[in-house]
């Protein structure tokens, strides 16, 4: 009888505490700003970390204006292959999942938005606006549309929205997204989200998973310095400034060899800029104009053009900068304010160096043998007409000859240099 009571009690305890056996941690990560390779790499590491920790889910708090198509596709792949459920939550109020962010939202195992947020406007943008690119643009749009629709279909979300977000750049509010089956949940907070999705079944790489998220412990994953730094450098405005610092640092080293510091800073800045530009789609025509402007700056110092080459260089740099990353309406565009500031600094830099170069060319030589020309001194010995003697110039005793007779102690002026012998005349003669 005692044994039977013990068994019953044991079974009761198992049943009573069974729900708690499912209790796992929920990892959270916040993604703000443009979608770039650094963000894609960081989010991939977060998914891997959550998987290794056997977390209940990974909640991505998303607020982005969009970003690179390649980085977005990398993130979508990571989500599709994730060993744990990935919940994308557009939050807080005022946040958005635009462009690439909208596709990432559609790809999530659970899509959620906070009140006062919006998602959509996923029409792709490309460099340039030439009519000759219309056919290519149609191909890009068609590819993006098919990609978006396939993701929405796989997750059981609105294929119509997925198509129109790309082709018509439509955007929806949280309430509209829920009604149109774009998302699964509208939640006021992360805790509210976890409470609402508790018990929901999702399909992951490992198969079907029942979420037990209500009251789960949240562990936030902070972005490491490495990814924060790379994300900052990948900003087109920062990359552009780094490129110009790199170019001007190397130019300064070219103008003044041996300075070292400007060359070192310039080299490091240029390498960081090249890292950013390998991920950002840039116009090679714009880059060529910038390089042409730099050539004009160099020539301005070497050739007397009265400032025309310098002005041409500044114009070339400005036009090239405008063309460099031509993505209207994209977060990956260089601010015109940044371009204007760089143009002003370029003008100061170039014409500042030019003024020093002109002064150096026009100034009288003050060192070496040529520096003696026009200098005054004193005859230390008599010098016969056409003969030689000794003179004191700059505190140094020199052999000298003169076409006229000069008495000892008379003041003389150096008129020429002939090897180690100077030619002199009487002062006032």
Secondary structure, 3 states (H helix, E strand, C coil): CHHHHHHHHHHHHHHHHHHHHHCCCEEEEEEECCECHHHHHHHHHHHHHHHHCCCCEEEEEEEECCECHHHHHHHHHHHHCCCCEEEEEECCCCCEEECHHHHHHHHCCEEEECCCCEEECCCCCCCCCCHHHHHHHHHHHHHHHHHHHHHHHHHCCCHHHHHHHHHCCCEEEHHHHHHCCCCCEECCCHHHHHHHCCCCEEEECCEEEECCCCCCCEEEECCCHHHHHHHHHCCHHHHHHHHHHHHHHHHHHHHCCCCCHHHHHHHHHHHHHHHHHCCCCCCHHHHHHHHHHHHHHHHHHHCCCCCHHHHHHHHHHHHHHHHHCCCCCCCCCCCHHHHHHHHHHHHHHHHHHHHHHHHHHHCCCCCCHHHHCCCEEEECCCECCCCEEEEEECCEEEEEECCCCECCCCEEEEEEEECCEEEEEECCC
